[in-house]
Amino acid sequence: MSDPIKIGISACLAGQKVRYDGLAARAEHLNGVLADHLEFHPVCPEVACGMGIPREAVRLVGSPENPRLKGNRTGRDWTDAMREWAEGFLPEMEKAGLCGFIFKAKSPSSGIGRVKVYPESGGQPISRAGVGLFASMVMERFPLLPVEDDGRMHDVGLRANFIERVFTEHRWRRFLDQGPTLGGLIRFHSRHKMLIRAHDVTGYRELGKLVAQGKGMDLNVLLTRYHERLARTMARMPTVRKNVDVLMHILGYFKKLLSPDEKQECLEIIENYRKELVPLIVPVTLFNHYVRKYDLPYLREQYYLNPHPLDLKLRNHA
Protein backbone atom coordinates (compact mmCIF):
# COMPACT_ATOMS: atom_id res chain seq x y z
CA MET A 1 0.00 0.00 0.00
CA SER A 2 1.31 3.42 -0.94
CA ASP A 3 -0.41 5.25 1.92
CA PRO A 4 0.96 4.48 5.40
CA ILE A 5 -0.87 2.25 7.85
CA LYS A 6 -0.90 4.27 11.07
CA ILE A 7 -1.04 2.61 14.47
CA GLY A 8 -0.52 3.88 17.98
CA ILE A 9 2.13 2.30 20.17
CA SER A 10 3.29 2.83 23.73
CA ALA A 11 6.34 5.07 23.38
CA CYS A 12 8.57 2.88 25.53
CA LEU A 13 8.00 -0.03 23.12
CA ALA A 14 9.21 2.14 20.26
CA GLY A 15 12.47 2.74 22.11
CA GLN A 16 11.78 6.11 23.74
CA LYS A 17 13.27 6.50 27.24
CA VAL A 18 10.03 7.45 28.96
CA ARG A 19 9.58 4.76 31.61
CA TYR A 20 9.48 5.63 35.31
CA ASP A 21 13.16 4.61 35.65
CA GLY A 22 14.22 6.74 32.69
CA LEU A 23 14.74 3.75 30.45
CA ALA A 24 12.98 2.33 27.39
CA ALA A 25 11.36 -1.06 26.92
CA ARG A 26 12.05 -1.38 23.21
CA ALA A 27 10.19 -4.39 21.80
CA GLU A 28 12.42 -5.88 19.12
CA HIS A 29 9.64 -8.14 17.79
CA LEU A 30 7.66 -4.98 16.98
CA ASN A 31 10.48 -2.82 15.61
CA GLY A 32 11.86 -5.15 12.94
CA VAL A 33 10.07 -6.04 9.70
CA LEU A 34 6.71 -5.07 11.20
CA ALA A 35 7.85 -1.46 11.58
CA ASP A 36 8.72 -1.39 7.86
CA HIS A 37 5.03 -1.77 7.00
CA LEU A 38 3.45 0.37 9.73
CA GLU A 39 3.75 4.03 10.71
CA PHE A 40 4.10 4.08 14.49
CA HIS A 41 2.62 6.95 16.48
CA PRO A 42 4.27 6.69 19.94
CA VAL A 43 2.35 7.80 23.03
CA CYS A 44 3.34 7.80 26.71
CA PRO A 45 0.26 8.82 28.69
CA GLU A 46 2.19 9.07 31.96
CA VAL A 47 4.64 11.63 30.63
CA ALA A 48 1.93 13.40 28.63
CA CYS A 49 -0.24 13.96 31.70
CA GLY A 50 2.59 15.61 33.63
CA MET A 51 4.72 12.91 35.23
CA GLY A 52 8.45 13.45 35.00
CA ILE A 53 11.33 11.28 33.83
CA PRO A 54 12.44 9.54 35.97
CA ARG A 55 9.46 9.41 38.33
CA GLU A 56 7.76 7.50 41.05
CA ALA A 57 6.18 4.31 39.72
CA VAL A 58 2.38 4.21 39.76
CA ARG A 59 -0.19 1.48 40.20
CA LEU A 60 -3.94 0.92 40.14
CA VAL A 61 -5.59 1.21 43.54
CA GLY A 62 -9.14 0.53 44.72
CA SER A 63 -11.82 -1.52 42.99
CA PRO A 64 -10.96 -3.37 39.76
CA GLU A 65 -14.07 -1.82 38.15
CA ASN A 66 -13.11 1.79 38.91
CA PRO A 67 -9.51 2.00 40.10
CA ARG A 68 -7.45 5.11 40.79
CA LEU A 69 -3.94 5.68 39.45
CA LYS A 70 -1.63 6.42 42.38
CA GLY A 71 2.07 6.65 43.18
CA ASN A 72 3.51 3.51 44.74
CA ARG A 73 5.34 5.33 47.52
CA THR A 74 3.60 8.65 48.12
CA GLY A 75 0.10 7.70 47.07
CA ARG A 76 -0.19 10.79 44.87
CA ASP A 77 -3.34 10.48 42.78
CA TRP A 78 -2.81 10.95 39.03
CA THR A 79 -6.26 9.76 37.95
CA ASP A 80 -7.84 13.13 37.19
CA ALA A 81 -4.72 14.47 35.48
CA MET A 82 -4.55 11.50 33.15
CA ARG A 83 -8.27 11.55 32.39
CA GLU A 84 -8.15 15.27 31.63
CA TRP A 85 -5.19 14.84 29.29
CA ALA A 86 -6.75 11.78 27.60
CA GLU A 87 -10.05 13.57 27.00
CA GLY A 88 -8.13 16.18 25.02
CA PHE A 89 -5.92 13.63 23.27
CA LEU A 90 -8.56 11.16 22.07
CA PRO A 91 -10.08 13.55 19.48
CA GLU A 92 -6.56 14.12 18.10
CA MET A 93 -6.08 10.37 17.97
CA GLU A 94 -9.29 10.05 15.98
CA LYS A 95 -8.11 12.70 13.50
CA ALA A 96 -4.83 10.83 13.05
CA GLY A 97 -6.76 7.89 11.56
CA LEU A 98 -5.03 5.16 13.55
CA CYS A 99 -5.89 1.63 12.45
CA GLY A 100 -4.75 -0.09 15.63
CA PHE A 101 -2.85 0.32 18.89
CA ILE A 102 -0.15 -1.75 20.59
CA PHE A 103 -0.04 -1.10 24.34
CA LYS A 104 2.55 -1.92 27.02
CA ALA A 105 1.50 -5.13 28.70
CA LYS A 106 0.37 -4.98 32.35
CA SER A 107 0.99 -1.23 32.60
CA PRO A 108 -1.27 0.62 35.10
CA SER A 109 -1.81 3.27 32.45
CA SER A 110 -1.64 1.26 29.24
CA GLY A 111 -2.30 -2.42 29.92
CA ILE A 112 -5.33 -3.85 28.07
CA GLY A 113 -5.74 -6.53 30.74
CA ARG A 114 -3.98 -8.56 33.44
CA VAL A 115 -3.02 -5.40 35.34
CA LYS A 116 -2.60 -5.67 39.12
CA VAL A 117 -5.04 -3.70 41.27
CA TYR A 118 -4.03 -3.00 44.89
CA PRO A 119 -6.15 -2.24 47.97
CA GLU A 120 -6.17 1.30 49.42
CA SER A 121 -4.46 -0.03 52.55
CA GLY A 122 -1.53 -1.46 50.58
CA GLY A 123 -0.30 -5.02 50.62
CA GLN A 124 -0.84 -7.68 47.99
CA PRO A 125 -2.96 -7.02 44.88
CA ILE A 126 -6.66 -7.83 45.19
CA SER A 127 -7.02 -8.46 41.45
CA ARG A 128 -4.85 -9.20 38.44
CA ALA A 129 -7.58 -8.42 35.91
CA GLY A 130 -7.38 -4.64 35.84
CA VAL A 131 -7.15 -2.45 32.73
CA GLY A 132 -4.80 0.51 32.44
CA LEU A 133 -6.48 3.90 32.84
CA PHE A 134 -5.52 5.29 29.42
CA ALA A 135 -6.05 1.98 27.62
CA SER A 136 -9.54 1.67 29.07
CA MET A 137 -10.43 5.15 27.79
CA VAL A 138 -9.11 4.32 24.31
CA MET A 139 -11.05 1.05 24.12
CA GLU A 140 -14.23 2.72 25.39
CA ARG A 141 -13.95 5.57 22.87
CA PHE A 142 -12.93 3.30 19.95
CA PRO A 143 -14.52 -0.12 20.62
CA LEU A 144 -13.87 -1.33 17.06
CA LEU A 145 -10.17 -0.39 17.01
CA PRO A 146 -7.81 -3.41 16.87
CA VAL A 147 -5.71 -3.41 20.06
CA GLU A 148 -3.02 -5.71 21.43
CA ASP A 149 -0.15 -5.58 23.90
CA ASP A 150 3.51 -6.36 23.38
CA GLY A 151 3.31 -9.51 25.49
CA ARG A 152 0.52 -11.10 23.47
CA MET A 153 2.22 -10.08 20.23
CA HIS A 154 4.87 -12.75 20.92
CA ASP A 155 2.19 -15.32 20.09
CA VAL A 156 2.26 -15.85 16.32
CA GLY A 157 -1.47 -16.56 16.11
CA LEU A 158 -2.45 -13.44 18.06
CA ARG A 159 0.07 -11.37 16.11
CA ALA A 160 -1.28 -12.61 12.77
CA ASN A 161 -4.86 -11.93 13.82
CA PHE A 162 -4.01 -8.40 14.98
CA ILE A 163 -2.15 -7.57 11.76
CA GLU A 164 -4.96 -8.93 9.60
CA ARG A 165 -7.41 -6.74 11.53
CA VAL A 166 -5.15 -3.69 11.15
CA PHE A 167 -4.74 -4.16 7.39
CA THR A 168 -8.49 -4.74 6.98
CA GLU A 169 -9.26 -1.61 9.01
CA HIS A 170 -6.84 0.35 6.83
CA ARG A 171 -8.53 -0.86 3.65
CA TRP A 172 -11.91 0.08 5.16
CA ARG A 173 -10.73 3.60 5.97
CA ARG A 174 -9.29 3.96 2.48
CA PHE A 175 -12.65 2.86 1.03
CA LEU A 176 -14.43 5.52 3.08
CA ASP A 177 -11.91 8.20 2.12
CA GLN A 178 -12.48 7.52 -1.58
CA GLY A 179 -16.19 8.30 -1.29
CA PRO A 180 -18.24 5.26 -0.27
CA THR A 181 -21.05 3.97 -2.46
CA LEU A 182 -23.16 0.82 -2.37
CA GLY A 183 -21.27 -0.48 -5.38
CA GLY A 184 -17.99 0.21 -3.62
CA LEU A 185 -19.17 -1.65 -0.53
CA ILE A 186 -20.16 -4.63 -2.67
CA ARG A 187 -16.67 -4.68 -4.20
CA PHE A 188 -15.04 -4.31 -0.76
CA HIS A 189 -17.07 -7.18 0.63
CA SER A 190 -16.46 -9.35 -2.42
CA ARG A 191 -12.68 -9.06 -2.08
CA HIS A 192 -12.80 -9.84 1.64
CA LYS A 193 -15.26 -12.73 1.54
CA MET A 194 -12.83 -15.58 2.09
CA LEU A 195 -10.75 -13.70 4.63
CA ILE A 196 -13.92 -12.95 6.61
CA ARG A 197 -15.03 -16.58 6.32
CA ALA A 198 -11.73 -17.76 7.79
CA HIS A 199 -12.42 -15.70 10.91
CA ASP A 200 -16.09 -16.50 11.47
CA VAL A 201 -18.64 -18.23 9.22
CA THR A 202 -21.59 -16.69 11.07
CA GLY A 203 -20.19 -13.20 10.58
CA TYR A 204 -19.50 -14.02 6.93
CA ARG A 205 -23.14 -14.95 6.37
CA GLU A 206 -24.51 -11.96 8.28
CA LEU A 207 -22.30 -9.52 6.38
CA GLY A 208 -23.42 -11.07 3.10
CA LYS A 209 -27.08 -10.61 4.03
CA LEU A 210 -26.39 -7.04 5.11
CA VAL A 211 -24.83 -6.16 1.76
CA ALA A 212 -27.67 -7.89 -0.10
CA GLN A 213 -30.18 -5.70 1.76
CA GLY A 214 -28.18 -2.54 1.02
CA LYS A 215 -30.47 -1.05 -1.62
CA GLY A 216 -33.24 -0.66 0.92
CA MET A 217 -31.09 1.00 3.59
CA ASP A 218 -29.69 4.44 4.23
CA LEU A 219 -26.05 4.29 3.11
CA ASN A 220 -24.63 5.73 6.34
CA VAL A 221 -26.62 3.25 8.43
CA LEU A 222 -25.48 0.42 6.18
CA LEU A 223 -21.82 1.43 6.43
CA THR A 224 -21.99 1.74 10.22
CA ARG A 225 -23.61 -1.67 10.64
CA TYR A 226 -21.24 -3.29 8.18
CA HIS A 227 -18.15 -1.90 9.89
CA GLU A 228 -19.37 -2.94 13.34
CA ARG A 229 -20.05 -6.51 12.20
CA LEU A 230 -16.81 -6.64 10.19
CA ALA A 231 -14.72 -5.57 13.19
CA ARG A 232 -16.37 -8.12 15.48
CA THR A 233 -15.92 -10.85 12.89
CA MET A 234 -12.26 -10.10 12.25
CA ALA A 235 -11.62 -10.15 16.00
CA ARG A 236 -12.49 -13.86 16.01
CA MET A 237 -9.40 -16.04 15.69
CA PRO A 238 -8.99 -18.17 12.55
CA THR A 239 -8.42 -21.88 13.22
CA VAL A 240 -7.10 -24.80 11.20
CA ARG A 241 -10.68 -26.04 10.75
CA LYS A 242 -11.87 -22.63 9.47
CA ASN A 243 -8.92 -22.35 7.10
CA VAL A 244 -9.51 -25.85 5.74
CA ASP A 245 -13.11 -24.86 5.02
CA VAL A 246 -11.91 -21.83 3.06
CA LEU A 247 -9.23 -23.80 1.21
CA MET A 248 -11.78 -26.41 0.12
CA HIS A 249 -14.07 -23.60 -0.98
CA ILE A 250 -11.26 -22.13 -3.10
CA LEU A 251 -10.52 -25.55 -4.57
CA GLY A 252 -14.08 -25.64 -5.87
CA TYR A 253 -13.28 -22.78 -8.25
CA PHE A 254 -10.71 -25.01 -9.96
CA LYS A 255 -12.86 -28.15 -10.35
CA LYS A 256 -13.13 -27.78 -14.14
CA LEU A 257 -9.55 -26.58 -14.60
CA LEU A 258 -7.21 -28.79 -12.63
CA SER A 259 -5.96 -32.10 -13.94
CA PRO A 260 -6.64 -35.15 -11.74
CA ASP A 261 -3.02 -35.05 -10.52
CA GLU A 262 -3.21 -31.34 -9.70
CA LYS A 263 -6.45 -31.78 -7.80
CA GLN A 264 -4.98 -34.70 -5.85
CA GLU A 265 -1.94 -32.63 -4.99
CA CYS A 266 -4.18 -29.86 -3.61
CA LEU A 267 -6.19 -32.33 -1.53
CA GLU A 268 -3.03 -33.88 -0.10
CA ILE A 269 -1.54 -30.52 0.86
CA ILE A 270 -4.80 -29.38 2.45
CA GLU A 271 -4.88 -32.63 4.43
CA ASN A 272 -1.27 -32.13 5.51
CA TYR A 273 -2.22 -28.66 6.69
CA ARG A 274 -5.26 -30.06 8.54
CA LYS A 275 -2.92 -32.48 10.33
CA GLU A 276 -0.61 -29.50 11.06
CA LEU A 277 2.26 -31.10 9.17
CA VAL A 278 2.75 -27.98 7.04
CA PRO A 279 1.94 -24.30 7.74
CA LEU A 280 -0.84 -22.36 6.04
CA ILE A 281 1.60 -20.65 3.67
CA VAL A 282 2.06 -23.98 1.81
CA PRO A 283 -1.50 -24.48 0.48
CA VAL A 284 -1.91 -20.72 0.01
CA THR A 285 1.24 -20.57 -2.13
CA LEU A 286 0.01 -23.50 -4.23
CA PHE A 287 -3.36 -21.85 -4.80
CA ASN A 288 -1.71 -18.56 -5.76
CA HIS A 289 0.27 -20.53 -8.35
CA TYR A 290 -2.91 -21.98 -9.85
CA VAL A 291 -4.66 -18.60 -9.75
CA ARG A 292 -1.90 -17.21 -11.96
CA LYS A 293 -1.72 -20.32 -14.14
CA TYR A 294 -5.44 -20.43 -14.88
CA ASP A 295 -6.04 -16.66 -14.63
CA LEU A 296 -9.00 -16.49 -12.22
CA PRO A 297 -9.67 -12.76 -11.58
CA TYR A 298 -12.08 -13.36 -8.68
CA LEU A 299 -9.55 -15.39 -6.72
CA ARG A 300 -6.70 -13.09 -7.71
CA GLU A 301 -8.50 -10.27 -5.89
CA GLN A 302 -9.23 -12.24 -2.72
CA TYR A 303 -7.35 -10.77 0.23
CA TYR A 304 -7.33 -14.19 1.88
CA LEU A 305 -4.61 -15.27 -0.54
CA ASN A 306 -2.55 -12.10 0.07
CA PRO A 307 -3.72 -10.46 3.33
CA HIS A 308 -0.38 -8.87 4.27
CA PRO A 309 3.26 -8.72 3.07
CA LEU A 310 5.02 -12.07 2.83
CA ASP A 311 8.10 -10.88 4.71
CA LEU A 312 6.01 -10.67 7.91
CA LYS A 313 5.95 -14.50 7.77
CA LEU A 314 2.66 -14.60 9.66
CA ARG A 315 1.49 -17.74 7.91
CA ASN A 316 4.75 -19.62 8.13
CA HIS A 317 3.87 -21.06 11.55
CA ALA A 318 0.06 -21.21 11.46
C-alpha positions in Angstrom: 0.0 0.0 0.0 1.3 3.4 -0.9 -0.4 5.2 1.9 1.0 4.5 5.4 -0.9 2.3 7.9 -0.9 4.3 11.1 -1.0 2.6 14.5 -0.5 3.9 18.0 2.1 2.3 20.2 3.3 2.8 23.7 6.3 5.1 23.4 8.6 2.9 25.5 8.0 0.0 23.1 9.2 2.1 20.3 12.5 2.7 22.1 11.8 6.1 23.7 13.3 6.5 27.2 10.0 7.4 29.0 9.6 4.8 31.6 9.5 5.6 35.3 13.2 4.6 35.6 14.2 6.7 32.7 14.7 3.7 30.4 13.0 2.3 27.4 11.4 -1.1 26.9 12.1 -1.4 23.2 10.2 -4.4 21.8 12.4 -5.9 19.1 9.6 -8.1 17.8 7.7 -5.0 17.0 10.5 -2.8 15.6 11.9 -5.1 12.9 10.1 -6.0 9.7 6.7 -5.1 11.2 7.8 -1.5 11.6 8.7 -1.4 7.9 5.0 -1.8 7.0 3.5 0.4 9.7 3.8 4.0 10.7 4.1 4.1 14.5 2.6 7.0 16.5 4.3 6.7 19.9 2.4 7.8 23.0 3.3 7.8 26.7 0.3 8.8 28.7 2.2 9.1 32.0 4.6 11.6 30.6 1.9 13.4 28.6 -0.2 14.0 31.7 2.6 15.6 33.6 4.7 12.9 35.2 8.4 13.5 35.0 11.3 11.3 33.8 12.4 9.5 36.0 9.5 9.4 38.3 7.8 7.5 41.1 6.2 4.3 39.7 2.4 4.2 39.8 -0.2 1.5 40.2 -3.9 0.9 40.1 -5.6 1.2 43.5 -9.1 0.5 44.7 -11.8 -1.5 43.0 -11.0 -3.4 39.8 -14.1 -1.8 38.1 -13.1 1.8 38.9 -9.5 2.0 40.1 -7.4 5.1 40.8 -3.9 5.7 39.5 -1.6 6.4 42.4 2.1 6.7 43.2 3.5 3.5 44.7 5.3 5.3 47.5 3.6 8.7 48.1 0.1 7.7 47.1 -0.2 10.8 44.9 -3.3 10.5 42.8 -2.8 11.0 39.0 -6.3 9.8 37.9 -7.8 13.1 37.2 -4.7 14.5 35.5 -4.6 11.5 33.1 -8.3 11.6 32.4 -8.1 15.3 31.6 -5.2 14.8 29.3 -6.8 11.8 27.6 -10.1 13.6 27.0 -8.1 16.2 25.0 -5.9 13.6 23.3 -8.6 11.2 22.1 -10.1 13.6 19.5 -6.6 14.1 18.1 -6.1 10.4 18.0 -9.3 10.1 16.0 -8.1 12.7 13.5 -4.8 10.8 13.0 -6.8 7.9 11.6 -5.0 5.2 13.6 -5.9 1.6 12.4 -4.7 -0.1 15.6 -2.9 0.3 18.9 -0.1 -1.7 20.6 0.0 -1.1 24.3 2.5 -1.9 27.0 1.5 -5.1 28.7 0.4 -5.0 32.4 1.0 -1.2 32.6 -1.3 0.6 35.1 -1.8 3.3 32.4 -1.6 1.3 29.2 -2.3 -2.4 29.9 -5.3 -3.9 28.1 -5.7 -6.5 30.7 -4.0 -8.6 33.4 -3.0 -5.4 35.3 -2.6 -5.7 39.1 -5.0 -3.7 41.3 -4.0 -3.0 44.9 -6.1 -2.2 48.0 -6.2 1.3 49.4 -4.5 0.0 52.6 -1.5 -1.5 50.6 -0.3 -5.0 50.6 -0.8 -7.7 48.0 -3.0 -7.0 44.9 -6.7 -7.8 45.2 -7.0 -8.5 41.5 -4.9 -9.2 38.4 -7.6 -8.4 35.9 -7.4 -4.6 35.8 -7.2 -2.5 32.7 -4.8 0.5 32.4 -6.5 3.9 32.8 -5.5 5.3 29.4 -6.0 2.0 27.6 -9.5 1.7 29.1 -10.4 5.1 27.8 -9.1 4.3 24.3 -11.1 1.1 24.1 -14.2 2.7 25.4 -14.0 5.6 22.9 -12.9 3.3 20.0 -14.5 -0.1 20.6 -13.9 -1.3 17.1 -10.2 -0.4 17.0 -7.8 -3.4 16.9 -5.7 -3.4 20.1 -3.0 -5.7 21.4 -0.2 -5.6 23.9 3.5 -6.4 23.4 3.3 -9.5 25.5 0.5 -11.1 23.5 2.2 -10.1 20.2 4.9 -12.7 20.9 2.2 -15.3 20.1 2.3 -15.9 16.3 -1.5 -16.6 16.1 -2.4 -13.4 18.1 0.1 -11.4 16.1 -1.3 -12.6 12.8 -4.9 -11.9 13.8 -4.0 -8.4 15.0 -2.1 -7.6 11.8 -5.0 -8.9 9.6 -7.4 -6.7 11.5 -5.1 -3.7 11.2 -4.7 -4.2 7.4 -8.5 -4.7 7.0 -9.3 -1.6 9.0 -6.8 0.4 6.8 -8.5 -0.9 3.7 -11.9 0.1 5.2 -10.7 3.6 6.0 -9.3 4.0 2.5 -12.6 2.9 1.0 -14.4 5.5 3.1 -11.9 8.2 2.1 -12.5 7.5 -1.6 -16.2 8.3 -1.3 -18.2 5.3 -0.3 -21.0 4.0 -2.5 -23.2 0.8 -2.4 -21.3 -0.5 -5.4 -18.0 0.2 -3.6 -19.2 -1.7 -0.5 -20.2 -4.6 -2.7 -16.7 -4.7 -4.2 -15.0 -4.3 -0.8 -17.1 -7.2 0.6 -16.5 -9.4 -2.4 -12.7 -9.1 -2.1 -12.8 -9.8 1.6 -15.3 -12.7 1.5 -12.8 -15.6 2.1 -10.7 -13.7 4.6 -13.9 -12.9 6.6 -15.0 -16.6 6.3 -11.7 -17.8 7.8 -12.4 -15.7 10.9 -16.1 -16.5 11.5 -18.6 -18.2 9.2 -21.6 -16.7 11.1 -20.2 -13.2 10.6 -19.5 -14.0 6.9 -23.1 -14.9 6.4 -24.5 -12.0 8.3 -22.3 -9.5 6.4 -23.4 -11.1 3.1 -27.1 -10.6 4.0 -26.4 -7.0 5.1 -24.8 -6.2 1.8 -27.7 -7.9 -0.1 -30.2 -5.7 1.8 -28.2 -2.5 1.0 -30.5 -1.0 -1.6 -33.2 -0.7 0.9 -31.1 1.0 3.6 -29.7 4.4 4.2 -26.1 4.3 3.1 -24.6 5.7 6.3 -26.6 3.3 8.4 -25.5 0.4 6.2 -21.8 1.4 6.4 -22.0 1.7 10.2 -23.6 -1.7 10.6 -21.2 -3.3 8.2 -18.1 -1.9 9.9 -19.4 -2.9 13.3 -20.0 -6.5 12.2 -16.8 -6.6 10.2 -14.7 -5.6 13.2 -16.4 -8.1 15.5 -15.9 -10.9 12.9 -12.3 -10.1 12.2 -11.6 -10.2 16.0 -12.5 -13.9 16.0 -9.4 -16.0 15.7 -9.0 -18.2 12.6 -8.4 -21.9 13.2 -7.1 -24.8 11.2 -10.7 -26.0 10.7 -11.9 -22.6 9.5 -8.9 -22.4 7.1 -9.5 -25.9 5.7 -13.1 -24.9 5.0 -11.9 -21.8 3.1 -9.2 -23.8 1.2 -11.8 -26.4 0.1 -14.1 -23.6 -1.0 -11.3 -22.1 -3.1 -10.5 -25.6 -4.6 -14.1 -25.6 -5.9 -13.3 -22.8 -8.2 -10.7 -25.0 -10.0 -12.9 -28.1 -10.3 -13.1 -27.8 -14.1 -9.6 -26.6 -14.6 -7.2 -28.8 -12.6 -6.0 -32.1 -13.9 -6.6 -35.2 -11.7 -3.0 -35.1 -10.5 -3.2 -31.3 -9.7 -6.4 -31.8 -7.8 -5.0 -34.7 -5.8 -1.9 -32.6 -5.0 -4.2 -29.9 -3.6 -6.2 -32.3 -1.5 -3.0 -33.9 -0.1 -1.5 -30.5 0.9 -4.8 -29.4 2.5 -4.9 -32.6 4.4 -1.3 -32.1 5.5 -2.2 -28.7 6.7 -5.3 -30.1 8.5 -2.9 -32.5 10.3 -0.6 -29.5 11.1 2.3 -31.1 9.2 2.7 -28.0 7.0 1.9 -24.3 7.7 -0.8 -22.4 6.0 1.6 -20.7 3.7 2.1 -24.0 1.8 -1.5 -24.5 0.5 -1.9 -20.7 0.0 1.2 -20.6 -2.1 0.0 -23.5 -4.2 -3.4 -21.8 -4.8 -1.7 -18.6 -5.8 0.3 -20.5 -8.3 -2.9 -22.0 -9.9 -4.7 -18.6 -9.8 -1.9 -17.2 -12.0 -1.7 -20.3 -14.1 -5.4 -20.4 -14.9 -6.0 -16.7 -14.6 -9.0 -16.5 -12.2 -9.7 -12.8 -11.6 -12.1 -13.4 -8.7 -9.5 -15.4 -6.7 -6.7 -13.1 -7.7 -8.5 -10.3 -5.9 -9.2 -12.2 -2.7 -7.4 -10.8 0.2 -7.3 -14.2 1.9 -4.6 -15.3 -0.5 -2.6 -12.1 0.1 -3.7 -10.5 3.3 -0.4 -8.9 4.3 3.3 -8.7 3.1 5.0 -12.1 2.8 8.1 -10.9 4.7 6.0 -10.7 7.9 6.0 -14.5 7.8 2.7 -14.6 9.7 1.5 -17.7 7.9 4.7 -19.6 8.1 3.9 -21.1 11.5 0.1 -21.2 11.5 
